[in-house]
């Protein structure tokens, strides 16, 4: 099973858990692990930057 990441347009193979989620919600947008990690890091940085 291949999924296209909406952020980097790269095809990636989702994890078993992710694949199950995609099967349940096929219309939901998918983000690859790399982009997901990047976003999570950014969000965490923003959180810690706030006073
Ligand atoms: Zn990506």
mmCIF file of the protein (N, C-alpha, C, O) and its ligand, coordinates in Angstrom:
data_MODEL
# 
_entry.id   MODEL 
# 
loop_
_entity.id 
_entity.type 
_entity.pdbx_number_of_molecules 
1 polymer     1 
2 non-polymer 1 
# 
_entity_poly.entity_id                      1 
_entity_poly.type                           'polypeptide(L)' 
_entity_poly.nstd_linkage                   no 
_entity_poly.nstd_monomer                   no 
_entity_poly.pdbx_seq_one_letter_code       
;(UNK)(UNK)(UNK)(UNK)(UNK)(UNK)(UNK)(UNK)(UNK)(UNK)(UNK)(UNK)(UNK)(UNK)(UNK)(UNK)
(UNK)(UNK)(UNK)(UNK)(UNK)(UNK)(UNK)(UNK)(UNK)(UNK)(UNK)(UNK)(UNK)(UNK)(UNK)(UNK)
(UNK)(UNK)(UNK)(UNK)(UNK)(UNK)(UNK)(UNK)(UNK)(UNK)(UNK)(UNK)(UNK)(UNK)(UNK)(UNK)
(UNK)(UNK)(UNK)
;
_entity_poly.pdbx_seq_one_letter_code_can   XXXXXXXXXXXXXXXXXXXXXXXXXXXXXXXXXXXXXXXXXXXXXXXXXXX 
_entity_poly.pdbx_strand_id                 A 
# 
loop_
_entity_poly_seq.entity_id 
_entity_poly_seq.num 
_entity_poly_seq.mon_id 
_entity_poly_seq.hetero 
1 1  UNK n 
1 2  UNK n 
1 3  UNK n 
1 4  UNK n 
1 5  UNK n 
1 6  UNK n 
1 7  UNK n 
1 8  UNK n 
1 9  UNK n 
1 10 UNK n 
1 11 UNK n 
1 12 UNK n 
1 13 UNK n 
1 14 UNK n 
1 15 UNK n 
1 16 UNK n 
1 17 UNK n 
1 18 UNK n 
1 19 UNK n 
1 20 UNK n 
1 21 UNK n 
1 22 UNK n 
1 23 UNK n 
1 24 UNK n 
1 25 UNK n 
1 26 UNK n 
1 27 UNK n 
1 28 UNK n 
1 29 UNK n 
1 30 UNK n 
1 31 UNK n 
1 32 UNK n 
1 33 UNK n 
1 34 UNK n 
1 35 UNK n 
1 36 UNK n 
1 37 UNK n 
1 38 UNK n 
1 39 UNK n 
1 40 UNK n 
1 41 UNK n 
1 42 UNK n 
1 43 UNK n 
1 44 UNK n 
1 45 UNK n 
1 46 UNK n 
1 47 UNK n 
1 48 UNK n 
1 49 UNK n 
1 50 UNK n 
1 51 UNK n 
# 
loop_
_struct_asym.id 
_struct_asym.entity_id 
A 1 
B 2 
# 
loop_
_chem_comp.id 
_chem_comp.type 
_chem_comp.mon_nstd_flag 
UNK 'L-peptide linking' . 
ZN  non-polymer         . 
# 
_pdbx_entity_nonpoly.entity_id   2 
_pdbx_entity_nonpoly.name        ? 
_pdbx_entity_nonpoly.comp_id     ZN 
# 
_pdbx_nonpoly_scheme.asym_id         B 
_pdbx_nonpoly_scheme.entity_id       2 
_pdbx_nonpoly_scheme.mon_id          ZN 
_pdbx_nonpoly_scheme.ndb_seq_num     1 
_pdbx_nonpoly_scheme.pdb_seq_num     101 
_pdbx_nonpoly_scheme.auth_seq_num    101 
_pdbx_nonpoly_scheme.pdb_mon_id      ZN 
_pdbx_nonpoly_scheme.auth_mon_id     ZN 
_pdbx_nonpoly_scheme.pdb_strand_id   A 
_pdbx_nonpoly_scheme.pdb_ins_code    . 
# 
loop_
_atom_site.group_PDB 
_atom_site.id 
_atom_site.type_symbol 
_atom_site.label_atom_id 
_atom_site.label_alt_id 
_atom_site.label_comp_id 
_atom_site.label_asym_id 
_atom_site.label_entity_id 
_atom_site.label_seq_id 
_atom_site.pdbx_PDB_ins_code 
_atom_site.Cartn_x 
_atom_site.Cartn_y 
_atom_site.Cartn_z 
_atom_site.occupancy 
_atom_site.B_iso_or_equiv 
_atom_site.pdbx_formal_charge 
_atom_site.auth_seq_id 
_atom_site.auth_comp_id 
_atom_site.auth_asym_id 
_atom_site.auth_atom_id 
_atom_site.pdbx_PDB_model_num 
ATOM   1   N  N  . UNK A 1 1  ? 0.855   -1.200 0.000  1.00 0.00 ? 1   UNK A N  1 
ATOM   2   C  CA . UNK A 1 1  ? 0.000   0.000  0.000  1.00 0.00 ? 1   UNK A CA 1 
ATOM   3   C  C  . UNK A 1 1  ? 0.885   1.242  0.000  1.00 0.00 ? 1   UNK A C  1 
ATOM   4   O  O  . UNK A 1 1  ? 1.806   1.377  0.806  1.00 0.00 ? 1   UNK A O  1 
ATOM   5   N  N  . UNK A 1 2  ? 0.573   2.152  -0.938 1.00 0.00 ? 2   UNK A N  1 
ATOM   6   C  CA . UNK A 1 2  ? 1.358   3.389  -1.039 1.00 0.00 ? 2   UNK A CA 1 
ATOM   7   C  C  . UNK A 1 2  ? 0.432   4.582  -0.852 1.00 0.00 ? 2   UNK A C  1 
ATOM   8   O  O  . UNK A 1 2  ? -0.696  4.603  -1.345 1.00 0.00 ? 2   UNK A O  1 
ATOM   9   N  N  . UNK A 1 3  ? 0.933   5.563  -0.136 1.00 0.00 ? 3   UNK A N  1 
ATOM   10  C  CA . UNK A 1 3  ? 0.173   6.776  0.132  1.00 0.00 ? 3   UNK A CA 1 
ATOM   11  C  C  . UNK A 1 3  ? 1.025   7.962  -0.285 1.00 0.00 ? 3   UNK A C  1 
ATOM   12  O  O  . UNK A 1 3  ? 2.246   7.950  -0.129 1.00 0.00 ? 3   UNK A O  1 
ATOM   13  N  N  . UNK A 1 4  ? 0.364   8.995  -0.823 1.00 0.00 ? 4   UNK A N  1 
ATOM   14  C  CA . UNK A 1 4  ? 1.106   10.199 -1.206 1.00 0.00 ? 4   UNK A CA 1 
ATOM   15  C  C  . UNK A 1 4  ? 0.982   11.225 -0.083 1.00 0.00 ? 4   UNK A C  1 
ATOM   16  O  O  . UNK A 1 4  ? -0.116  11.545 0.372  1.00 0.00 ? 4   UNK A O  1 
ATOM   17  N  N  . UNK A 1 5  ? 2.111   11.723 0.343  1.00 0.00 ? 5   UNK A N  1 
ATOM   18  C  CA . UNK A 1 5  ? 2.128   12.751 1.379  1.00 0.00 ? 5   UNK A CA 1 
ATOM   19  C  C  . UNK A 1 5  ? 1.712   14.075 0.758  1.00 0.00 ? 5   UNK A C  1 
ATOM   20  O  O  . UNK A 1 5  ? 2.181   14.425 -0.325 1.00 0.00 ? 5   UNK A O  1 
ATOM   21  N  N  . UNK A 1 6  ? 0.842   14.811 1.428  1.00 0.00 ? 6   UNK A N  1 
ATOM   22  C  CA . UNK A 1 6  ? 0.336   16.064 0.862  1.00 0.00 ? 6   UNK A CA 1 
ATOM   23  C  C  . UNK A 1 6  ? 1.355   17.179 0.999  1.00 0.00 ? 6   UNK A C  1 
ATOM   24  O  O  . UNK A 1 6  ? 1.245   18.192 0.309  1.00 0.00 ? 6   UNK A O  1 
ATOM   25  N  N  . UNK A 1 7  ? 2.326   17.027 1.853  1.00 0.00 ? 7   UNK A N  1 
ATOM   26  C  CA . UNK A 1 7  ? 3.284   18.104 2.079  1.00 0.00 ? 7   UNK A CA 1 
ATOM   27  C  C  . UNK A 1 7  ? 4.482   18.015 1.138  1.00 0.00 ? 7   UNK A C  1 
ATOM   28  O  O  . UNK A 1 7  ? 4.875   19.025 0.553  1.00 0.00 ? 7   UNK A O  1 
ATOM   29  N  N  . UNK A 1 8  ? 5.064   16.839 0.981  1.00 0.00 ? 8   UNK A N  1 
ATOM   30  C  CA . UNK A 1 8  ? 6.258   16.717 0.152  1.00 0.00 ? 8   UNK A CA 1 
ATOM   31  C  C  . UNK A 1 8  ? 5.986   15.958 -1.148 1.00 0.00 ? 8   UNK A C  1 
ATOM   32  O  O  . UNK A 1 8  ? 6.888   15.787 -1.967 1.00 0.00 ? 8   UNK A O  1 
ATOM   33  N  N  . UNK A 1 9  ? 4.721   15.494 -1.341 1.00 0.00 ? 9   UNK A N  1 
ATOM   34  C  CA . UNK A 1 9  ? 4.338   14.796 -2.575 1.00 0.00 ? 9   UNK A CA 1 
ATOM   35  C  C  . UNK A 1 9  ? 5.132   13.515 -2.792 1.00 0.00 ? 9   UNK A C  1 
ATOM   36  O  O  . UNK A 1 9  ? 5.260   13.050 -3.925 1.00 0.00 ? 9   UNK A O  1 
ATOM   37  N  N  . UNK A 1 10 ? 5.658   12.947 -1.730 1.00 0.00 ? 10  UNK A N  1 
ATOM   38  C  CA . UNK A 1 10 ? 6.411   11.710 -1.846 1.00 0.00 ? 10  UNK A CA 1 
ATOM   39  C  C  . UNK A 1 10 ? 5.501   10.539 -1.489 1.00 0.00 ? 10  UNK A C  1 
ATOM   40  O  O  . UNK A 1 10 ? 4.680   10.621 -0.576 1.00 0.00 ? 10  UNK A O  1 
ATOM   41  N  N  . UNK A 1 11 ? 5.668   9.451  -2.232 1.00 0.00 ? 11  UNK A N  1 
ATOM   42  C  CA . UNK A 1 11 ? 4.920   8.245  -1.900 1.00 0.00 ? 11  UNK A CA 1 
ATOM   43  C  C  . UNK A 1 11 ? 5.615   7.549  -0.743 1.00 0.00 ? 11  UNK A C  1 
ATOM   44  O  O  . UNK A 1 11 ? 6.840   7.428  -0.722 1.00 0.00 ? 11  UNK A O  1 
ATOM   45  N  N  . UNK A 1 12 ? 4.833   7.097  0.209  1.00 0.00 ? 12  UNK A N  1 
ATOM   46  C  CA . UNK A 1 12 ? 5.433   6.403  1.338  1.00 0.00 ? 12  UNK A CA 1 
ATOM   47  C  C  . UNK A 1 12 ? 4.529   5.254  1.753  1.00 0.00 ? 12  UNK A C  1 
ATOM   48  O  O  . UNK A 1 12 ? 3.333   5.246  1.464  1.00 0.00 ? 12  UNK A O  1 
ATOM   49  N  N  . UNK A 1 13 ? 5.119   4.296  2.428  1.00 0.00 ? 13  UNK A N  1 
ATOM   50  C  CA . UNK A 1 13 ? 4.359   3.145  2.912  1.00 0.00 ? 13  UNK A CA 1 
ATOM   51  C  C  . UNK A 1 13 ? 3.960   3.416  4.353  1.00 0.00 ? 13  UNK A C  1 
ATOM   52  O  O  . UNK A 1 13 ? 4.821   3.576  5.219  1.00 0.00 ? 13  UNK A O  1 
ATOM   53  N  N  . UNK A 1 14 ? 2.682   3.466  4.611  1.00 0.00 ? 14  UNK A N  1 
ATOM   54  C  CA . UNK A 1 14 ? 2.247   3.738  5.979  1.00 0.00 ? 14  UNK A CA 1 
ATOM   55  C  C  . UNK A 1 14 ? 2.486   2.560  6.900  1.00 0.00 ? 14  UNK A C  1 
ATOM   56  O  O  . UNK A 1 14 ? 2.574   1.414  6.459  1.00 0.00 ? 14  UNK A O  1 
ATOM   57  N  N  . UNK A 1 15 ? 2.587   2.851  8.161  1.00 0.00 ? 15  UNK A N  1 
ATOM   58  C  CA . UNK A 1 15 ? 2.725   1.783  9.146  1.00 0.00 ? 15  UNK A CA 1 
ATOM   59  C  C  . UNK A 1 15 ? 1.409   1.020  9.238  1.00 0.00 ? 15  UNK A C  1 
ATOM   60  O  O  . UNK A 1 15 ? 0.383   1.472  8.730  1.00 0.00 ? 15  UNK A O  1 
ATOM   61  N  N  . UNK A 1 16 ? 1.446   -0.147 9.894  1.00 0.00 ? 16  UNK A N  1 
ATOM   62  C  CA . UNK A 1 16 ? 0.235   -0.963 9.999  1.00 0.00 ? 16  UNK A CA 1 
ATOM   63  C  C  . UNK A 1 16 ? -0.894  -0.178 10.656 1.00 0.00 ? 16  UNK A C  1 
ATOM   64  O  O  . UNK A 1 16 ? -2.045  -0.232 10.223 1.00 0.00 ? 16  UNK A O  1 
ATOM   65  N  N  . UNK A 1 17 ? -0.543  0.541  11.693 1.00 0.00 ? 17  UNK A N  1 
ATOM   66  C  CA . UNK A 1 17 ? -1.534  1.334  12.417 1.00 0.00 ? 17  UNK A CA 1 
ATOM   67  C  C  . UNK A 1 17 ? -2.096  2.430  11.527 1.00 0.00 ? 17  UNK A C  1 
ATOM   68  O  O  . UNK A 1 17 ? -3.304  2.665  11.495 1.00 0.00 ? 17  UNK A O  1 
ATOM   69  N  N  . UNK A 1 18 ? -1.199  3.100  10.801 1.00 0.00 ? 18  UNK A N  1 
ATOM   70  C  CA . UNK A 1 18 ? -1.599  4.182  9.909  1.00 0.00 ? 18  UNK A CA 1 
ATOM   71  C  C  . UNK A 1 18 ? -2.470  3.635  8.780  1.00 0.00 ? 18  UNK A C  1 
ATOM   72  O  O  . UNK A 1 18 ? -3.470  4.251  8.408  1.00 0.00 ? 18  UNK A O  1 
ATOM   73  N  N  . UNK A 1 19 ? -2.093  2.487  8.239  1.00 0.00 ? 19  UNK A N  1 
ATOM   74  C  CA . UNK A 1 19 ? -2.843  1.884  7.140  1.00 0.00 ? 19  UNK A CA 1 
ATOM   75  C  C  . UNK A 1 19 ? -4.272  1.575  7.577  1.00 0.00 ? 19  UNK A C  1 
ATOM   76  O  O  . UNK A 1 19 ? -5.212  1.750  6.802  1.00 0.00 ? 19  UNK A O  1 
ATOM   77  N  N  . UNK A 1 20 ? -4.431  1.127  8.788  1.00 0.00 ? 20  UNK A N  1 
ATOM   78  C  CA . UNK A 1 20 ? -5.764  0.830  9.289  1.00 0.00 ? 20  UNK A CA 1 
ATOM   79  C  C  . UNK A 1 20 ? -6.597  2.106  9.364  1.00 0.00 ? 20  UNK A C  1 
ATOM   80  O  O  . UNK A 1 20 ? -7.784  2.106  9.039  1.00 0.00 ? 20  UNK A O  1 
ATOM   81  N  N  . UNK A 1 21 ? -5.954  3.199  9.800  1.00 0.00 ? 21  UNK A N  1 
ATOM   82  C  CA . UNK A 1 21 ? -6.641  4.478  9.896  1.00 0.00 ? 21  UNK A CA 1 
ATOM   83  C  C  . UNK A 1 21 ? -7.065  4.966  8.511  1.00 0.00 ? 21  UNK A C  1 
ATOM   84  O  O  . UNK A 1 21 ? -8.156  5.509  8.331  1.00 0.00 ? 21  UNK A O  1 
ATOM   85  N  N  . UNK A 1 22 ? -6.171  4.758  7.533  1.00 0.00 ? 22  UNK A N  1 
ATOM   86  C  CA . UNK A 1 22 ? -6.456  5.198  6.168  1.00 0.00 ? 22  UNK A CA 1 
ATOM   87  C  C  . UNK A 1 22 ? -7.618  4.395  5.590  1.00 0.00 ? 22  UNK A C  1 
ATOM   88  O  O  . UNK A 1 22 ? -8.454  4.942  4.871  1.00 0.00 ? 22  UNK A O  1 
ATOM   89  N  N  . UNK A 1 23 ? -7.675  3.102  5.902  1.00 0.00 ? 23  UNK A N  1 
ATOM   90  C  CA . UNK A 1 23 ? -8.766  2.263  5.412  1.00 0.00 ? 23  UNK A CA 1 
ATOM   91  C  C  . UNK A 1 23 ? -10.100 2.752  5.965  1.00 0.00 ? 23  UNK A C  1 
ATOM   92  O  O  . UNK A 1 23 ? -11.116 2.721  5.270  1.00 0.00 ? 23  UNK A O  1 
ATOM   93  N  N  . UNK A 1 24 ? -10.094 3.195  7.195  1.00 0.00 ? 24  UNK A N  1 
ATOM   94  C  CA . UNK A 1 24 ? -11.329 3.672  7.816  1.00 0.00 ? 24  UNK A CA 1 
ATOM   95  C  C  . UNK A 1 24 ? -11.717 5.043  7.271  1.00 0.00 ? 24  UNK A C  1 
ATOM   96  O  O  . UNK A 1 24 ? -12.895 5.334  7.061  1.00 0.00 ? 24  UNK A O  1 
ATOM   97  N  N  . UNK A 1 25 ? -10.705 5.879  7.045  1.00 0.00 ? 25  UNK A N  1 
ATOM   98  C  CA . UNK A 1 25 ? -10.966 7.236  6.568  1.00 0.00 ? 25  UNK A CA 1 
ATOM   99  C  C  . UNK A 1 25 ? -10.149 7.501  5.314  1.00 0.00 ? 25  UNK A C  1 
ATOM   100 O  O  . UNK A 1 25 ? -9.141  8.204  5.374  1.00 0.00 ? 25  UNK A O  1 
ATOM   101 N  N  . UNK A 1 26 ? -10.564 6.951  4.181  1.00 0.00 ? 26  UNK A N  1 
ATOM   102 C  CA . UNK A 1 26 ? -9.751  7.071  2.957  1.00 0.00 ? 26  UNK A CA 1 
ATOM   103 C  C  . UNK A 1 26 ? -9.700  8.485  2.410  1.00 0.00 ? 26  UNK A C  1 
ATOM   104 O  O  . UNK A 1 26 ? -8.845  8.789  1.578  1.00 0.00 ? 26  UNK A O  1 
ATOM   105 N  N  . UNK A 1 27 ? -10.589 9.351  2.852  1.00 0.00 ? 27  UNK A N  1 
ATOM   106 C  CA . UNK A 1 27 ? -10.621 10.702 2.295  1.00 0.00 ? 27  UNK A CA 1 
ATOM   107 C  C  . UNK A 1 27 ? -9.794  11.680 3.128  1.00 0.00 ? 27  UNK A C  1 
ATOM   108 O  O  . UNK A 1 27 ? -9.648  12.849 2.772  1.00 0.00 ? 27  UNK A O  1 
ATOM   109 N  N  . UNK A 1 28 ? -9.270  11.192 4.216  1.00 0.00 ? 28  UNK A N  1 
ATOM   110 C  CA . UNK A 1 28 ? -8.448  12.070 5.050  1.00 0.00 ? 28  UNK A CA 1 
ATOM   111 C  C  . UNK A 1 28 ? -7.083  12.267 4.406  1.00 0.00 ? 28  UNK A C  1 
ATOM   112 O  O  . UNK A 1 28 ? -6.560  11.360 3.759  1.00 0.00 ? 28  UNK A O  1 
ATOM   113 N  N  . UNK A 1 29 ? -6.510  13.442 4.581  1.00 0.00 ? 29  UNK A N  1 
ATOM   114 C  CA . UNK A 1 29 ? -5.190  13.718 4.011  1.00 0.00 ? 29  UNK A CA 1 
ATOM   115 C  C  . UNK A 1 29 ? -4.130  12.953 4.787  1.00 0.00 ? 29  UNK A C  1 
ATOM   116 O  O  . UNK A 1 29 ? -4.272  12.696 5.983  1.00 0.00 ? 29  UNK A O  1 
ATOM   117 N  N  . UNK A 1 30 ? -3.064  12.594 4.081  1.00 0.00 ? 30  UNK A N  1 
ATOM   118 C  CA . UNK A 1 30 ? -2.012  11.799 4.704  1.00 0.00 ? 30  UNK A CA 1 
ATOM   119 C  C  . UNK A 1 30 ? -0.693  12.559 4.698  1.00 0.00 ? 30  UNK A C  1 
ATOM   120 O  O  . UNK A 1 30 ? -0.361  13.251 3.736  1.00 0.00 ? 30  UNK A O  1 
ATOM   121 N  N  . UNK A 1 31 ? 0.031   12.419 5.762  1.00 0.00 ? 31  UNK A N  1 
ATOM   122 C  CA . UNK A 1 31 ? 1.339   13.057 5.893  1.00 0.00 ? 31  UNK A CA 1 
ATOM   123 C  C  . UNK A 1 31 ? 2.359   11.974 6.228  1.00 0.00 ? 31  UNK A C  1 
ATOM   124 O  O  . UNK A 1 31 ? 2.115   11.117 7.078  1.00 0.00 ? 31  UNK A O  1 
ATOM   125 N  N  . UNK A 1 32 ? 3.508   12.024 5.547  1.00 0.00 ? 32  UNK A N  1 
ATOM   126 C  CA . UNK A 1 32 ? 4.518   11.011 5.799  1.00 0.00 ? 32  UNK A CA 1 
ATOM   127 C  C  . UNK A 1 32 ? 5.183   11.248 7.156  1.00 0.00 ? 32  UNK A C  1 
ATOM   128 O  O  . UNK A 1 32 ? 5.016   12.302 7.770  1.00 0.00 ? 32  UNK A O  1 
ATOM   129 N  N  . UNK A 1 33 ? 5.925   10.264 7.602  1.00 0.00 ? 33  UNK A N  1 
ATOM   130 C  CA . UNK A 1 33 ? 6.519   10.330 8.933  1.00 0.00 ? 33  UNK A CA 1 
ATOM   131 C  C  . UNK A 1 33 ? 7.489   11.500 9.053  1.00 0.00 ? 33  UNK A C  1 
ATOM   132 O  O  . UNK A 1 33 ? 7.551   12.170 10.084 1.00 0.00 ? 33  UNK A O  1 
ATOM   133 N  N  . UNK A 1 34 ? 8.244   11.735 7.981  1.00 0.00 ? 34  UNK A N  1 
ATOM   134 C  CA . UNK A 1 34 ? 9.227   12.818 7.996  1.00 0.00 ? 34  UNK A CA 1 
ATOM   135 C  C  . UNK A 1 34 ? 8.544   14.163 8.226  1.00 0.00 ? 34  UNK A C  1 
ATOM   136 O  O  . UNK A 1 34 ? 8.960   14.942 9.084  1.00 0.00 ? 34  UNK A O  1 
ATOM   137 N  N  . UNK A 1 35 ? 7.491   14.427 7.454  1.00 0.00 ? 35  UNK A N  1 
ATOM   138 C  CA . UNK A 1 35 ? 6.776   15.696 7.590  1.00 0.00 ? 35  UNK A CA 1 
ATOM   139 C  C  . UNK A 1 35 ? 6.081   15.754 8.943  1.00 0.00 ? 35  UNK A C  1 
ATOM   140 O  O  . UNK A 1 35 ? 6.038   16.804 9.585  1.00 0.00 ? 35  UNK A O  1 
ATOM   141 N  N  . UNK A 1 36 ? 5.544   14.635 9.367  1.00 0.00 ? 36  UNK A N  1 
ATOM   142 C  CA . UNK A 1 36 ? 4.859   14.596 10.658 1.00 0.00 ? 36  UNK A CA 1 
ATOM   143 C  C  . UNK A 1 36 ? 5.825   14.955 11.776 1.00 0.00 ? 36  UNK A C  1 
ATOM   144 O  O  . UNK A 1 36 ? 5.499   15.729 12.676 1.00 0.00 ? 36  UNK A O  1 
ATOM   145 N  N  . UNK A 1 37 ? 7.024   14.377 11.701 1.00 0.00 ? 37  UNK A N  1 
ATOM   146 C  CA . UNK A 1 37 ? 8.042   14.671 12.708 1.00 0.00 ? 37  UNK A CA 1 
ATOM   147 C  C  . UNK A 1 37 ? 8.407   16.144 12.685 1.00 0.00 ? 37  UNK A C  1 
ATOM   148 O  O  . UNK A 1 37 ? 8.561   16.780 13.728 1.00 0.00 ? 37  UNK A O  1 
ATOM   149 N  N  . UNK A 1 38 ? 8.545   16.681 11.460 1.00 0.00 ? 38  UNK A N  1 
ATOM   150 C  CA . UNK A 1 38 ? 8.923   18.080 11.316 1.00 0.00 ? 38  UNK A CA 1 
ATOM   151 C  C  . UNK A 1 38 ? 7.870   18.977 11.957 1.00 0.00 ? 38  UNK A C  1 
ATOM   152 O  O  . UNK A 1 38 ? 8.196   19.914 12.685 1.00 0.00 ? 38  UNK A O  1 
ATOM   153 N  N  . UNK A 1 39 ? 6.594   18.674 11.673 1.00 0.00 ? 39  UNK A N  1 
ATOM   154 C  CA . UNK A 1 39 ? 5.503   19.483 12.216 1.00 0.00 ? 39  UNK A CA 1 
ATOM   155 C  C  . UNK A 1 39 ? 5.476   19.375 13.731 1.00 0.00 ? 39  UNK A C  1 
ATOM   156 O  O  . UNK A 1 39 ? 5.331   20.379 14.429 1.00 0.00 ? 39  UNK A O  1 
ATOM   157 N  N  . UNK A 1 40 ? 5.613   18.174 14.233 1.00 0.00 ? 40  UNK A N  1 
ATOM   158 C  CA . UNK A 1 40 ? 5.576   17.962 15.676 1.00 0.00 ? 40  UNK A CA 1 
ATOM   159 C  C  . UNK A 1 40 ? 6.690   18.745 16.360 1.00 0.00 ? 40  UNK A C  1 
ATOM   160 O  O  . UNK A 1 40 ? 6.476   19.362 17.404 1.00 0.00 ? 40  UNK A O  1 
ATOM   161 N  N  . UNK A 1 41 ? 7.879   18.716 15.767 1.00 0.00 ? 41  UNK A N  1 
ATOM   162 C  CA . UNK A 1 41 ? 9.006   19.453 16.335 1.00 0.00 ? 41  UNK A CA 1 
ATOM   163 C  C  . UNK A 1 41 ? 8.706   20.947 16.344 1.00 0.00 ? 41  UNK A C  1 
ATOM   164 O  O  . UNK A 1 41 ? 8.968   21.641 17.326 1.00 0.00 ? 41  UNK A O  1 
ATOM   165 N  N  . UNK A 1 42 ? 8.151   21.431 15.227 1.00 0.00 ? 42  UNK A N  1 
ATOM   166 C  CA . UNK A 1 42 ? 7.829   22.855 15.119 1.00 0.00 ? 42  UNK A CA 1 
ATOM   167 C  C  . UNK A 1 42 ? 6.824   23.259 16.182 1.00 0.00 ? 42  UNK A C  1 
ATOM   168 O  O  . UNK A 1 42 ? 6.994   24.267 16.868 1.00 0.00 ? 42  UNK A O  1 
ATOM   169 N  N  . UNK A 1 43 ? 5.771   22.454 16.307 1.00 0.00 ? 43  UNK A N  1 
ATOM   170 C  CA . UNK A 1 43 ? 4.711   22.755 17.272 1.00 0.00 ? 43  UNK A CA 1 
ATOM   171 C  C  . UNK A 1 43 ? 5.286   22.757 18.684 1.00 0.00 ? 43  UNK A C  1 
ATOM   172 O  O  . UNK A 1 43 ? 4.973   23.634 19.489 1.00 0.00 ? 43  UNK A O  1 
ATOM   173 N  N  . UNK A 1 44 ? 6.117   21.782 18.972 1.00 0.00 ? 44  UNK A N  1 
ATOM   174 C  CA . UNK A 1 44 ? 6.704   21.712 20.311 1.00 0.00 ? 44  UNK A CA 1 
ATOM   175 C  C  . UNK A 1 44 ? 7.590   22.916 20.581 1.00 0.00 ? 44  UNK A C  1 
ATOM   176 O  O  . UNK A 1 44 ? 7.636   23.434 21.697 1.00 0.00 ? 44  UNK A O  1 
ATOM   177 N  N  . UNK A 1 45 ? 8.304   23.361 19.528 1.00 0.00 ? 45  UNK A N  1 
ATOM   178 C  CA . UNK A 1 45 ? 9.168   24.523 19.696 1.00 0.00 ? 45  UNK A CA 1 
ATOM   179 C  C  . UNK A 1 45 ? 8.342   25.771 19.963 1.00 0.00 ? 45  UNK A C  1 
ATOM   180 O  O  . UNK A 1 45 ? 8.693   26.602 20.801 1.00 0.00 ? 45  UNK A O  1 
ATOM   181 N  N  . UNK A 1 46 ? 7.222   25.887 19.223 1.00 0.00 ? 46  UNK A N  1 
ATOM   182 C  CA . UNK A 1 46 ? 6.342   27.046 19.421 1.00 0.00 ? 46  UNK A CA 1 
ATOM   183 C  C  . UNK A 1 46 ? 5.780   27.023 20.833 1.00 0.00 ? 46  UNK A C  1 
ATOM   184 O  O  . UNK A 1 46 ? 5.660   28.063 21.481 1.00 0.00 ? 46  UNK A O  1 
ATOM   185 N  N  . UNK A 1 47 ? 5.441   25.850 21.299 1.00 0.00 ? 47  UNK A N  1 
ATOM   186 C  CA . UNK A 1 47 ? 4.867   25.731 22.636 1.00 0.00 ? 47  UNK A CA 1 
ATOM   187 C  C  . UNK A 1 47 ? 5.858   26.167 23.694 1.00 0.00 ? 47  UNK A C  1 
ATOM   188 O  O  . UNK A 1 47 ? 5.509   26.878 24.636 1.00 0.00 ? 47  UNK A O  1 
ATOM   189 N  N  . UNK A 1 48 ? 7.103   25.732 23.532 1.00 0.00 ? 48  UNK A N  1 
ATOM   190 C  CA . UNK A 1 48 ? 8.097   26.063 24.541 1.00 0.00 ? 48  UNK A CA 1 
ATOM   191 C  C  . UNK A 1 48 ? 8.510   27.525 24.433 1.00 0.00 ? 48  UNK A C  1 
ATOM   192 O  O  . UNK A 1 48 ? 8.967   28.116 25.411 1.00 0.00 ? 48  UNK A O  1 
ATOM   193 N  N  . UNK A 1 49 ? 8.348   28.125 23.221 1.00 0.00 ? 49  UNK A N  1 
ATOM   194 C  CA . UNK A 1 49 ? 8.746   29.514 23.029 1.00 0.00 ? 49  UNK A CA 1 
ATOM   195 C  C  . UNK A 1 49 ? 7.766   30.471 23.697 1.00 0.00 ? 49  UNK A C  1 
ATOM   196 O  O  . UNK A 1 49 ? 8.127   31.593 24.051 1.00 0.00 ? 49  UNK A O  1 
ATOM   197 N  N  . UNK A 1 50 ? 6.538   30.027 23.866 1.00 0.00 ? 50  UNK A N  1 
ATOM   198 C  CA . UNK A 1 50 ? 5.536   30.898 24.477 1.00 0.00 ? 50  UNK A CA 1 
ATOM   199 C  C  . UNK A 1 50 ? 5.852   31.134 25.942 1.00 0.00 ? 50  UNK A C  1 
ATOM   200 O  O  . UNK A 1 50 ? 6.332   30.229 26.624 1.00 0.00 ? 50  UNK A O  1 
ATOM   201 N  N  . UNK A 1 51 ? 5.593   32.330 26.433 1.00 0.00 ? 51  UNK A N  1 
ATOM   202 C  CA . UNK A 1 51 ? 5.893   32.625 27.834 1.00 0.00 ? 51  UNK A CA 1 
ATOM   203 C  C  . UNK A 1 51 ? 4.956   31.924 28.819 1.00 0.00 ? 51  UNK A C  1 
ATOM   204 O  O  . UNK A 1 51 ? 5.099   32.087 30.030 1.00 0.00 ? 51  UNK A O  1 
HETATM 205 ZN ZN . ZN  B 2 .  ? 5.985   14.296 3.590  1.00 0.00 ? 101 ZN  A ZN 1 
# 
